Amino acid sequence: MAAARPLLAAAAVAFLSGCEVYAVPSPLPCPGERQGVFDFAANQVVSPGDCFFADPTSNVYQVLGSFGFPATINFDATGDGAALCKQVAHALPNLGTHAGLSIDVASEATLSVGGCTCLTPEAATAGACLCPPNTPQTCSCPVLQQQRIVGSLIPIPGGFSGFEGSILYTVTPPPLPPLVQPCDCHVSCTYSYDLTATTVGTR
């Protein structure tokens, strides 16, 4: 059990910062032709029905109210392919499409959510959760998280001044055996951010 804690801590840090964790040391090459380099800023939009761990009033609040990251936006030379590539270690491209200057790109990662309540040890085991000894509460459970970024480049003569859009995180639990009561974090849910960027580099 103790050996797993550093890994969970590392995953939690990446989860809070809106980054993905992968077994690669640096960003992979970004496909397509670079449209610009951007400094992104994300600010949480709090809505009823958000994931319980994304509620700022919760004692298990696990996401940041705001965060930033540098990234490039690339378009395919032909076709409608698009990529948004974070310029941070361990990041894979967010891939999708563009229509004109508007993009719709996504990536997925498996993360752990803390503060979960599992009513039975069987539920914790079925969900591959890590729980304190002898109690199926305050567990850490794996989930699949999709990060979807949509928005548009802001054109100016000779390039772009920045970007306006949003990030939607969709959290999905792993498949569970039938007749097993899921832990409270084994429910699909979402939370989101407004996303803006300023241009810091050209093509």
Residue frames as a rotation matrix with the C-alpha (Angstrom) as fourth column:
MET 1
0.566 0.825 0.000 0.00
0.825 -0.566 0.000 0.00
0.000 0.000 -1.000 0.00
ALA 2
0.460 -0.427 -0.779 2.74
0.210 -0.799 0.563 2.47
-0.863 -0.423 -0.278 0.95
ALA 3
-0.575 -0.760 0.303 4.54
0.458 0.008 0.889 1.99
-0.678 0.650 0.344 -2.36
ALA 4
-0.138 0.600 0.788 1.46
0.977 -0.046 0.207 3.18
0.160 0.798 -0.580 -4.25
ARG 5
0.470 0.460 -0.753 1.23
0.675 -0.738 -0.029 6.54
-0.569 -0.494 -0.657 -2.47
PRO 6
-0.427 -0.648 -0.631 3.90
0.057 -0.716 0.696 8.43
-0.903 0.261 0.342 -4.51
LEU 7
-0.874 0.150 0.462 2.19
0.483 0.174 0.858 7.41
0.048 0.973 -0.224 -7.73
LEU 8
0.138 0.989 -0.051 -1.18
0.983 -0.130 0.132 8.58
0.124 -0.069 -0.990 -6.45
ALA 9
0.241 -0.114 -0.964 0.34
0.444 -0.870 0.215 11.85
-0.863 -0.479 -0.159 -5.29
ALA 10
-0.796 -0.586 -0.153 1.91
0.103 -0.381 0.919 12.42
-0.597 0.715 0.364 -8.71
ALA 11
-0.589 0.660 0.466 -1.39
0.744 0.217 0.632 11.68
0.315 0.719 -0.619 -10.44
ALA 12
0.337 0.750 -0.569 -3.20
0.901 -0.432 -0.035 14.06
-0.272 -0.501 -0.821 -8.11
VAL 13
-0.227 -0.495 -0.839 -0.81
0.188 -0.867 0.461 16.92
-0.956 -0.053 0.290 -8.90
ALA 14
-0.977 -0.145 0.159 -1.31
0.171 -0.077 0.982 16.40
-0.131 0.986 0.100 -12.63
PHE 15
-0.241 0.966 0.092 -5.08
0.941 0.210 0.265 16.16
0.237 0.150 -0.960 -12.14
LEU 16
0.292 0.341 -0.894 -5.18
0.683 -0.729 -0.055 19.47
-0.670 -0.594 -0.445 -10.26
SER 17
-0.373 -0.553 -0.745 -3.12
-0.089 -0.778 0.622 21.24
-0.924 0.298 0.241 -12.89
GLY 18
0.593 0.725 -0.349 -5.22
-0.435 -0.076 -0.897 20.02
-0.677 0.684 0.271 -15.80
CYS 19
-0.182 -0.746 -0.640 -2.39
-0.983 0.122 0.137 17.99
-0.025 0.654 -0.756 -17.28
GLU 20
0.866 0.408 -0.288 -2.21
-0.439 0.897 -0.048 14.40
0.239 0.168 0.956 -18.42
VAL 21
0.119 -0.826 0.551 0.22
-0.760 0.281 0.586 11.78
-0.639 -0.489 -0.594 -17.15
TYR 22
0.938 0.109 -0.329 1.85
-0.314 0.668 -0.675 9.47
0.146 0.737 0.660 -19.69
ALA 23
0.595 -0.758 0.266 4.94
0.309 0.521 0.795 7.26
-0.742 -0.392 0.545 -19.81
VAL 24
0.411 -0.530 0.742 6.79
0.801 -0.179 -0.572 9.62
0.436 0.829 0.351 -22.15
PRO 25
-0.181 -0.605 -0.776 9.37
0.934 -0.354 0.058 12.20
-0.309 -0.714 0.628 -21.02
SER 26
-0.744 -0.126 -0.657 8.40
-0.006 -0.981 0.196 15.16
-0.669 0.150 0.728 -23.19
PRO 27
0.255 0.903 -0.347 5.68
-0.450 -0.207 -0.869 16.38
-0.856 0.377 0.353 -25.58
LEU 28
-0.067 -0.184 0.981 5.35
0.701 0.690 0.178 14.38
-0.710 0.700 0.083 -28.78
PRO 29
-0.962 -0.271 0.023 5.69
0.196 -0.634 0.748 16.19
-0.188 0.724 0.663 -32.13
CYS 30
-0.202 0.929 -0.308 2.55
-0.075 -0.329 -0.941 18.16
-0.976 -0.167 0.136 -32.90
PRO 31
-0.388 0.051 0.920 0.95
0.822 0.472 0.320 17.06
-0.418 0.880 -0.225 -36.19
GLY 32
0.595 0.685 0.419 0.06
0.803 -0.486 -0.346 19.59
-0.034 0.543 -0.839 -38.86
GLU 33
-0.235 -0.623 0.746 1.18
0.634 -0.680 -0.368 23.13
0.737 0.387 0.555 -39.63
ARG 34
-0.452 -0.016 -0.892 1.63
0.848 -0.318 -0.424 25.49
-0.277 -0.948 0.157 -36.70
GLN 35
0.327 0.641 0.695 -0.81
0.705 -0.655 0.272 28.41
0.630 0.400 -0.666 -36.58
GLY 36
0.200 -0.316 0.927 0.83
-0.455 -0.868 -0.197 30.00
0.868 -0.382 -0.318 -33.55
VAL 37
-0.521 -0.369 -0.770 2.11
0.587 0.501 -0.637 29.59
0.620 -0.783 -0.044 -30.00
PHE 38
0.151 0.760 0.632 -0.31
-0.165 -0.611 0.775 30.63
0.975 -0.221 0.033 -27.26
ASP 39
-0.951 -0.308 0.030 -0.33
-0.050 0.060 -0.997 31.30
0.305 -0.950 -0.072 -23.53
PHE 40
-0.176 0.960 -0.219 -3.61
0.165 0.248 0.955 29.79
0.970 0.132 -0.202 -22.27
ALA 41
-0.917 0.039 0.398 -5.56
-0.393 -0.270 -0.879 30.72
0.073 -0.962 0.262 -19.13
ALA 42
-0.371 0.801 -0.470 -8.43
0.279 0.579 0.766 28.54
0.886 0.153 -0.438 -17.84
ASN 43
-0.834 0.206 0.511 -10.97
-0.542 -0.479 -0.691 29.72
0.102 -0.853 0.511 -15.23
GLN 44
-0.889 0.455 -0.042 -13.48
0.456 0.875 -0.164 27.30
-0.037 -0.165 -0.986 -13.73
VAL 45
-0.489 0.858 0.159 -17.19
-0.644 -0.478 0.597 27.73
0.588 0.190 0.786 -14.46
VAL 46
-0.975 0.140 0.173 -19.07
-0.050 0.618 -0.784 26.33
-0.217 -0.773 -0.596 -11.47
SER 47
-0.407 0.868 -0.285 -22.43
-0.706 -0.101 0.701 24.80
0.579 0.487 0.654 -12.35
PRO 48
0.115 0.523 0.845 -25.03
-0.868 0.466 -0.171 22.72
-0.483 -0.714 0.507 -10.49
GLY 49
0.937 0.297 0.184 -24.44
-0.204 0.893 -0.401 19.03
-0.284 0.338 0.897 -11.11
ASP 50
0.297 -0.909 -0.291 -20.68
-0.788 -0.061 -0.613 19.31
0.539 0.412 -0.735 -11.59
CYS 51
0.116 -0.396 -0.911 -18.53
0.308 0.886 -0.346 16.42
0.944 -0.241 0.225 -10.38
PHE 52
0.902 0.331 -0.277 -18.57
0.344 -0.161 0.925 16.43
0.262 -0.930 -0.259 -6.56
PHE 53
0.256 -0.894 -0.367 -14.80
0.856 0.033 0.517 16.84
-0.450 -0.446 0.774 -6.42
ALA 54
-0.549 -0.394 0.737 -15.06
0.731 -0.653 0.196 19.98
0.404 0.646 0.647 -8.64
ASP 55
0.586 0.782 0.212 -17.34
0.489 -0.550 0.677 21.80
0.646 -0.293 -0.705 -6.19
PRO 56
-0.291 -0.801 0.523 -15.33
0.005 -0.548 -0.836 24.60
0.957 -0.241 0.164 -4.50
THR 57
0.108 0.401 0.910 -17.53
-0.893 -0.364 0.266 24.34
0.438 -0.841 0.319 -1.40
SER 58
0.866 0.218 -0.450 -16.77
-0.087 0.952 0.292 20.63
0.492 -0.214 0.844 -0.95
ASN 59
0.602 -0.676 0.426 -14.20
-0.633 -0.078 0.770 19.39
-0.488 -0.733 -0.475 1.56
VAL 60
0.138 -0.575 0.806 -12.85
0.423 0.770 0.477 17.11
-0.896 0.275 0.349 -1.20
TYR 61
0.916 0.138 -0.378 -12.41
-0.218 -0.618 -0.755 19.85
-0.338 0.774 -0.536 -3.83
GLN 62
0.290 -0.812 0.506 -9.67
0.391 0.583 0.712 18.51
-0.874 -0.009 0.486 -6.13
VAL 63
0.241 -0.238 0.941 -9.41
0.950 -0.142 -0.279 20.81
0.199 0.961 0.192 -9.14
LEU 64
-0.711 -0.549 -0.440 -7.90
0.614 -0.790 -0.006 24.25
-0.344 -0.274 0.898 -9.52
GLY 65
0.322 0.821 -0.472 -10.11
0.426 -0.570 -0.702 27.30
-0.846 0.025 -0.533 -9.86
SER 66
0.906 -0.112 -0.409 -7.73
-0.404 -0.519 -0.753 28.51
-0.128 0.847 -0.516 -12.56
PHE 67
0.240 -0.891 0.385 -4.57
0.313 0.446 0.838 27.35
-0.919 -0.081 0.387 -14.31
GLY 68
0.643 -0.091 -0.761 -2.46
-0.660 -0.571 -0.489 28.18
-0.389 0.816 -0.427 -17.34
PHE 69
0.226 -0.611 0.758 -0.32
0.383 0.772 0.508 26.41
-0.896 0.176 0.408 -19.90
PRO 70
-0.237 -0.344 -0.908 1.60
-0.741 -0.541 0.398 27.16
-0.629 0.767 -0.127 -23.11
ALA 71
0.033 0.270 0.962 0.48
0.381 0.887 -0.262 25.34
-0.924 0.375 -0.073 -26.26
THR 72
-0.871 -0.216 -0.441 0.57
-0.339 -0.385 0.858 25.40
-0.355 0.897 0.262 -30.02
ILE 73
0.304 0.922 0.240 -2.41
-0.159 0.298 -0.941 25.05
-0.939 0.248 0.237 -32.35
ASN 74
-0.790 -0.601 -0.121 -1.78
-0.286 0.186 0.940 23.20
-0.542 0.777 -0.318 -35.61
PHE 75
0.453 0.875 -0.169 -3.94
-0.582 0.146 -0.800 22.56
-0.676 0.461 0.575 -38.68
ASP 76
0.141 -0.326 0.935 -3.44
0.563 0.803 0.196 19.84
-0.814 0.499 0.297 -41.26
ALA 77
-0.756 -0.472 -0.452 -1.94
-0.121 -0.578 0.807 21.08
-0.643 0.665 0.380 -44.50
THR 78
-0.658 0.653 -0.374 -4.90
-0.456 0.050 0.888 19.45
0.599 0.755 0.265 -46.27
GLY 79
-0.217 0.656 -0.723 -8.18
0.577 0.684 0.447 18.37
0.788 -0.320 -0.527 -44.73
ASP 80
0.385 0.540 0.748 -9.80
-0.276 -0.706 0.652 19.46
0.881 -0.457 -0.123 -41.47
GLY 81
0.382 -0.307 -0.872 -7.49
0.770 0.627 0.117 17.89
0.511 -0.716 0.476 -38.89
ALA 82
0.411 -0.248 0.877 -6.42
-0.421 -0.905 -0.059 20.01
0.809 -0.345 -0.477 -35.91
ALA 83
0.217 -0.390 -0.895 -4.20
0.784 0.616 -0.079 19.60
0.582 -0.684 0.439 -32.86
LEU 84
0.659 -0.145 0.738 -3.65
-0.496 -0.821 0.281 21.57
0.566 -0.552 -0.613 -29.68
CYS 85
0.395 -0.647 -0.653 -0.33
0.537 0.739 -0.407 20.57
0.746 -0.190 0.639 -28.15
LYS 86
0.995 -0.074 0.062 0.66
-0.091 -0.512 0.854 21.57
-0.031 -0.856 -0.517 -24.62
GLN 87
0.330 -0.944 0.001 4.32
-0.185 -0.066 -0.980 22.51
0.926 0.324 -0.197 -24.34
VAL 88
0.240 -0.207 0.949 4.80
-0.970 -0.004 0.244 20.63
-0.047 -0.978 -0.202 -21.07
ALA 89
-0.788 -0.606 -0.110 6.39
-0.605 0.795 -0.044 17.32
0.114 0.031 -0.993 -20.18
HIS 90
-0.858 0.357 0.369 4.30
0.184 0.885 -0.429 14.15
-0.480 -0.300 -0.825 -20.50
ALA 91
-0.048 0.909 -0.413 1.66
-0.379 -0.399 -0.835 15.79
-0.924 0.116 0.364 -22.72
LEU 92
-0.597 0.011 0.802 0.19
0.671 0.556 0.491 14.10
-0.440 0.831 -0.339 -25.77
PRO 93
-0.972 0.226 0.056 -1.59
-0.148 -0.785 0.602 16.18
0.180 0.577 0.797 -28.45
ASN 94
-0.240 0.970 0.025 -5.27
0.026 0.032 -0.999 17.02
-0.970 -0.240 -0.032 -28.14
LEU 95
-0.973 -0.205 0.106 -6.53
0.078 0.142 0.987 15.87
-0.217 0.968 -0.123 -31.54
GLY 96
-0.040 0.996 0.081 -9.66
0.447 0.090 -0.890 16.61
-0.894 0.001 -0.448 -33.52
THR 97
-0.064 0.154 0.986 -10.89
0.992 -0.098 0.080 18.86
0.109 0.983 -0.147 -36.30
HIS 98
-0.617 -0.012 -0.787 -11.19
0.202 -0.969 -0.143 22.48
-0.761 -0.247 0.600 -37.30
ALA 99
0.222 0.667 0.712 -13.80
0.974 -0.111 -0.200 24.36
-0.054 0.737 -0.674 -39.32
GLY 100
0.647 -0.150 0.748 -12.20
0.132 -0.944 -0.303 27.57
0.751 0.295 -0.591 -40.47
LEU 101
-0.322 -0.785 0.529 -10.61
-0.406 -0.391 -0.826 29.06
0.855 -0.481 -0.193 -37.35
SER 102
0.342 0.532 0.775 -12.72
-0.936 0.119 0.331 27.01
0.084 -0.839 0.538 -34.91
ILE 103
-0.576 -0.606 -0.549 -11.30
-0.499 0.792 -0.351 23.84
0.648 0.072 -0.758 -33.31
ASP 104
0.620 0.649 0.442 -12.77
-0.777 0.429 0.460 20.85
0.108 -0.629 0.770 -31.50
VAL 105
-0.089 -0.790 -0.606 -10.02
-0.398 0.586 -0.705 18.66
0.913 0.179 -0.367 -30.03
ALA 106
0.762 0.409 0.502 -9.77
-0.625 0.262 0.736 16.16
0.170 -0.874 0.455 -27.18
SER 107
-0.394 -0.799 -0.454 -7.52
-0.461 0.600 -0.654 13.82
0.795 -0.048 -0.605 -25.23
GLU 108
0.757 0.649 -0.078 -8.09
-0.305 0.455 0.837 11.16
0.578 -0.609 0.542 -22.55
ALA 109
-0.471 -0.880 0.065 -6.23
-0.484 0.196 -0.853 10.04
0.738 -0.433 -0.518 -19.44
THR 110
0.404 0.504 -0.763 -6.79
0.425 0.635 0.644 7.63
0.810 -0.585 0.042 -16.57
LEU 111
-0.438 -0.469 0.767 -6.61
-0.405 -0.659 -0.634 9.41
0.803 -0.588 0.099 -13.21
SER 112
-0.464 0.287 -0.838 -7.48
0.770 0.599 -0.221 8.79
0.439 -0.747 -0.499 -9.57
VAL 113
0.008 0.560 0.829 -10.18
-0.265 -0.798 0.541 10.70
0.964 -0.224 0.142 -7.70
GLY 114
-0.861 -0.343 -0.376 -9.80
0.276 0.305 -0.911 10.95
0.427 -0.889 -0.168 -3.93
GLY 115
-0.819 0.529 0.223 -12.44
-0.523 -0.528 -0.669 11.41
-0.236 -0.665 0.709 -1.27
CYS 116
-0.337 0.711 -0.617 -14.66
-0.522 0.405 0.751 8.66
0.784 0.575 0.235 -2.68
THR 117
-0.344 0.331 0.879 -17.09
-0.833 0.325 -0.449 6.77
-0.434 -0.886 0.164 -0.45
CYS 118
-0.486 0.181 -0.855 -17.60
-0.424 0.807 0.412 3.07
0.765 0.562 -0.315 -1.10
LEU 119
0.263 0.714 0.649 -20.41
-0.915 -0.029 0.402 1.60
0.306 -0.700 0.646 1.00
THR 120
0.926 0.023 0.377 -18.91
-0.169 0.918 0.359 -1.88
-0.338 -0.396 0.854 0.96
PRO 121
-0.070 -0.992 0.102 -15.46
-0.399 0.121 0.909 -3.43
-0.914 0.023 -0.404 0.56
GLU 122
-0.038 0.124 0.992 -16.88
0.706 0.706 -0.061 -5.32
-0.708 0.697 -0.114 -2.43
ALA 123
0.905 0.401 0.143 -17.68
0.393 -0.657 -0.644 -2.02
-0.164 0.639 -0.752 -4.15
ALA 124
0.569 -0.770 -0.288 -14.17
-0.605 -0.629 0.489 -0.74
-0.557 -0.104 -0.824 -3.49
THR 125
-0.267 -0.676 0.687 -12.62
0.000 0.713 0.701 -3.92
-0.964 0.188 -0.190 -4.86
ALA 126
0.302 0.477 0.825 -14.84
0.809 0.329 -0.487 -3.90
-0.504 0.815 -0.287 -7.96
GLY 127
0.988 0.128 0.091 -13.84
0.157 -0.856 -0.493 -0.31
0.014 0.502 -0.865 -8.69
ALA 128
0.276 -0.961 -0.013 -10.12
0.785 0.233 -0.574 -0.95
0.555 0.148 0.819 -8.10
CYS 129
0.646 0.051 0.762 -10.22
-0.248 -0.930 0.272 1.66
0.722 -0.364 -0.588 -5.34
LEU 130
-0.423 -0.771 -0.476 -7.59
0.468 0.264 -0.843 2.11
0.776 -0.580 0.249 -2.64
CYS 131
0.540 0.717 0.441 -9.17
-0.138 -0.442 0.886 2.62
0.830 -0.539 -0.140 0.78
PRO 132
-0.224 -0.571 0.789 -7.92
-0.910 -0.166 -0.379 2.97
0.348 -0.804 -0.483 4.36
PRO 133
-0.866 -0.143 -0.480 -7.69
-0.027 0.970 -0.241 -0.33
0.500 -0.196 -0.844 6.26
ASN 134
-0.736 0.581 -0.348 -11.00
0.668 0.537 -0.516 -1.71
-0.113 -0.612 -0.783 7.48
THR 135
-0.029 0.797 -0.603 -13.13
0.254 -0.578 -0.776 1.14
-0.967 -0.175 -0.186 6.11
PRO 136
-0.254 -0.027 0.967 -14.41
0.959 0.128 0.255 1.72
-0.130 0.991 -0.006 2.57
GLN 137
0.852 0.502 -0.149 -14.44
0.488 -0.864 -0.122 5.49
-0.190 0.032 -0.981 2.97
THR 138
0.617 -0.595 -0.516 -12.16
-0.531 -0.798 0.285 8.30
-0.581 0.098 -0.808 1.77
CYS 139
0.352 -0.419 0.837 -11.05
0.535 0.824 0.187 5.99
-0.768 0.382 0.514 -1.01
SER 140
-0.221 -0.439 -0.871 -9.04
-0.645 -0.604 0.468 6.80
-0.731 0.665 -0.150 -4.14
CYS 141
0.265 0.486 0.833 -10.65
0.313 0.774 -0.551 5.40
-0.912 0.406 0.053 -7.29
PRO 142
-0.799 -0.596 0.084 -9.53
0.242 -0.190 0.952 5.34
-0.551 0.780 0.296 -10.94
VAL 143
0.441 0.890 -0.114 -11.60
0.223 -0.231 -0.947 7.12
-0.870 0.392 -0.300 -13.59
LEU 144
-0.320 -0.438 0.840 -11.25
0.940 -0.034 0.340 7.95
-0.121 0.898 0.422 -17.28
GLN 145
0.205 0.343 -0.917 -11.18
0.285 -0.917 -0.280 11.68
-0.936 -0.204 -0.286 -17.94
GLN 146
0.051 -0.124 0.991 -11.69
0.993 -0.101 -0.064 13.27
0.108 0.987 0.118 -21.35
GLN 147
-0.235 -0.168 -0.957 -10.47
0.280 -0.955 0.099 16.83
-0.931 -0.245 0.272 -21.86
ARG 148
0.079 0.341 0.937 -12.34
0.996 0.002 -0.085 18.49
-0.031 0.940 -0.340 -24.75
ILE 149
-0.439 -0.310 -0.843 -11.28
0.293 -0.937 0.192 21.92
-0.849 -0.163 0.502 -25.94
VAL 150
0.110 0.504 0.857 -13.48
0.993 -0.091 -0.075 23.92
0.040 0.859 -0.511 -28.30
GLY 151
0.370 0.048 -0.928 -13.10
0.298 -0.952 0.070 27.49
-0.880 -0.302 -0.367 -29.44
SER 152
0.797 0.009 0.604 -11.76
0.594 -0.194 -0.781 29.80
0.110 0.981 -0.160 -32.12
LEU 153
-0.376 -0.923 -0.084 -8.61
0.902 -0.385 0.197 31.63
-0.214 -0.002 0.977 -33.05
ILE 154
0.596 0.520 -0.611 -9.00
0.408 -0.852 -0.328 35.42
-0.692 -0.054 -0.720 -33.09
PRO 155
0.221 -0.554 0.802 -7.76
0.972 0.062 -0.225 36.74
0.075 0.830 0.553 -36.44
ILE 156
0.539 -0.165 -0.826 -5.75
-0.013 -0.982 0.188 39.93
-0.842 -0.091 -0.531 -36.94
PRO 157
0.877 -0.250 -0.410 -3.84
-0.457 -0.177 -0.872 41.05
0.145 0.952 -0.270 -40.03
GLY 158
0.054 -0.941 -0.334 -0.97
-0.731 0.191 -0.655 38.65
0.680 0.279 -0.678 -40.56
GLY 159
-0.791 -0.389 -0.472 -1.94
-0.019 0.787 -0.617 36.18
0.611 -0.479 -0.630 -37.83
PHE 160
0.275 0.868 -0.413 -3.93
0.467 0.255 0.847 35.75
0.841 -0.425 -0.335 -34.65
SER 161
-0.103 -0.261 0.960 -4.18
-0.620 -0.738 -0.267 37.76
0.778 -0.623 -0.086 -31.44
GLY 162
-0.717 -0.136 0.683 -5.29
-0.667 0.416 -0.618 34.81
-0.200 -0.899 -0.389 -29.35
PHE 163
-0.697 0.469 -0.543 -8.02
0.141 0.832 0.537 32.26
0.703 0.297 -0.646 -28.70
GLU 164
-0.509 0.620 0.598 -11.41
-0.856 -0.293 -0.425 32.11
-0.088 -0.728 0.680 -26.98
GLY 165
-0.176 0.481 -0.859 -13.23
-0.360 0.780 0.511 28.92
0.916 0.400 0.036 -26.02
SER 166
0.430 0.386 0.816 -13.79
-0.902 0.145 0.407 26.40
0.038 -0.911 0.410 -23.25
ILE 167
-0.743 -0.540 -0.395 -12.57
-0.464 0.842 -0.276 23.16
0.482 -0.022 -0.876 -21.72
LEU 168
0.453 0.853 0.259 -15.07
-0.852 0.329 0.407 20.45
0.262 -0.405 0.876 -20.80
TYR 169
-0.772 -0.630 0.082 -13.88
-0.617 0.711 -0.338 17.58
0.155 -0.312 -0.937 -18.61
THR 170
0.440 0.869 -0.228 -16.01
-0.773 0.495 0.397 14.43
0.458 0.001 0.889 -18.78
VAL 171
-0.601 -0.623 0.501 -15.26
-0.799 0.494 -0.344 11.86
-0.033 -0.607 -0.794 -16.08
THR 172
0.400 0.695 -0.598 -16.36
-0.723 0.640 0.259 8.27
0.563 0.328 0.759 -16.67
PRO 173
0.233 -0.307 0.923 -16.02
-0.795 0.487 0.363 5.36
-0.560 -0.818 -0.130 -14.22
PRO 174
-0.806 -0.499 -0.317 -14.54
-0.591 0.688 0.421 2.02
0.008 0.527 -0.850 -15.28
PRO 175
-0.004 0.809 -0.588 -16.96
-0.500 0.507 0.702 -0.80
0.866 0.296 0.403 -16.16
LEU 176
-0.540 -0.097 0.836 -18.29
-0.832 0.211 -0.513 -2.45
-0.126 -0.973 -0.195 -12.99
PRO 177
-0.956 0.232 -0.181 -19.66
0.196 0.961 0.196 -5.95
0.220 0.152 -0.964 -12.48
PRO 178
-0.167 0.966 0.195 -23.46
-0.188 -0.225 0.956 -6.21
0.968 0.123 0.219 -12.35
LEU 179
0.644 0.621 -0.446 -25.20
0.339 0.292 0.895 -6.04
0.686 -0.727 -0.022 -8.97
VAL 180
-0.257 -0.745 -0.615 -22.32
0.961 -0.130 -0.245 -4.12
0.103 -0.654 0.750 -7.39
GLN 181
0.822 0.529 -0.211 -23.33
0.558 -0.822 0.113 -0.84
-0.113 -0.211 -0.971 -5.77
PRO 182
0.236 -0.810 0.537 -20.86
0.627 -0.295 -0.721 1.71
0.742 0.507 0.438 -7.16
CYS 183
-0.353 -0.432 -0.829 -18.80
0.870 -0.478 -0.122 4.06
-0.343 -0.765 0.545 -5.04
ASP 184
0.495 0.698 -0.518 -20.05
0.480 -0.716 -0.507 7.65
-0.725 0.002 -0.689 -5.13
CYS 185
-0.051 -0.549 -0.835 -17.31
-0.549 -0.683 0.482 8.69
-0.834 0.483 -0.267 -7.57
HIS 186
-0.853 -0.176 0.492 -18.28
0.245 0.696 0.675 5.93
-0.461 0.696 -0.550 -9.99
VAL 187
0.367 0.928 0.056 -20.85
0.634 -0.206 -0.745 8.15
-0.680 0.309 -0.664 -11.67
SER 188
-0.259 -0.437 0.861 -20.27
0.936 -0.332 0.113 9.95
0.237 0.836 0.495 -14.97
CYS 189
0.601 0.403 -0.690 -20.02
0.592 -0.805 0.046 13.70
-0.537 -0.436 -0.722 -14.48
THR 190
0.213 -0.496 0.842 -18.54
0.798 -0.409 -0.442 16.86
0.563 0.766 0.309 -15.97
TYR 191
0.481 -0.045 -0.875 -16.95
0.492 -0.812 0.312 20.18
-0.725 -0.581 -0.369 -15.03
SER 192
0.478 -0.156 0.864 -15.71
0.838 -0.213 -0.502 23.01
0.262 0.965 0.029 -17.21
TYR 193
-0.145 -0.601 -0.786 -13.55
0.577 -0.697 0.426 26.10
-0.804 -0.392 0.448 -17.66
ASP 194
0.972 0.170 -0.160 -13.64
-0.003 -0.675 -0.738 29.23
-0.233 0.718 -0.656 -19.77
LEU 195
0.205 -0.937 0.284 -10.47
0.758 0.336 0.560 29.24
-0.619 0.101 0.779 -21.86
THR 196
0.988 -0.003 -0.155 -8.68
-0.094 -0.807 -0.583 32.22
-0.123 0.591 -0.798 -23.35
ALA 197
0.292 -0.942 0.163 -5.21
0.832 0.334 0.442 32.69
-0.471 0.007 0.882 -24.80
THR 198
0.741 -0.227 -0.632 -2.87
-0.410 -0.898 -0.158 35.35
-0.532 0.376 -0.758 -26.05
THR 199
0.895 -0.443 0.050 -0.43
0.277 0.465 -0.841 34.80
0.349 0.766 0.539 -28.88
VAL 200
0.689 -0.722 -0.064 3.19
-0.275 -0.342 0.898 34.58
-0.670 -0.602 -0.434 -27.76
GLY 201
-0.476 -0.858 0.195 4.75
-0.094 0.270 0.958 33.13
-0.875 0.438 -0.209 -30.91
THR 202
0.136 0.492 -0.860 4.12
-0.913 -0.274 -0.301 33.07
-0.384 0.826 0.412 -34.63
ARG 203
0.970 0.244 0.017 4.06
-0.206 0.854 -0.478 30.26
-0.131 0.459 0.878 -37.13
